[in-house]
């Protein structure tokens, strides 16, 4: 939906992923959307160069988050929230319900 505005579908998907989950790394985003790692990494690097997102290292992994100093962050997040309402329910729920940490030992399934 935002592809014409953002320039690519992978940029839209990366921003939606960060909007829903707060942070993530390129391989995880690529798996979620069925995209390629290199395309997702390229878009995240482009967004980082523009100041929209920032990254930090966690071991060998580079995690990306929204840059709180980006002047249009509130407007961007409002636009992403609106775009998310037009996604199919199944796709939206699978994005919002992703596990971020392992299950506690001994917890029943």
NORWOUR-V695234 format. One record per pair of residues at least 12 apart in sequence whose ideal C-beta (glycine too) atoms are under 6 Angstrom apart, sorted by the first residue. I is the first residue (numbers start at 1). J is the second residue. Records with the same first field share a line. If there is no record, write none. Layout:
I = J / J
This chain:
1 = 83 / 86
2 = 83
10 = 35 / 39 / 40 / 43
11 = 43
13 = 33
14 = 29 / 43 / 44
15 = 80
16 = 80
17 = 29
18 = 66
19 = 80
20 = 95 / 96
23 = 63 / 65
25 = 61 / 63
26 = 40 / 41 / 44
44 = 64
51 = 67 / 70
52 = 70
53 = 66 / 67
54 = 67
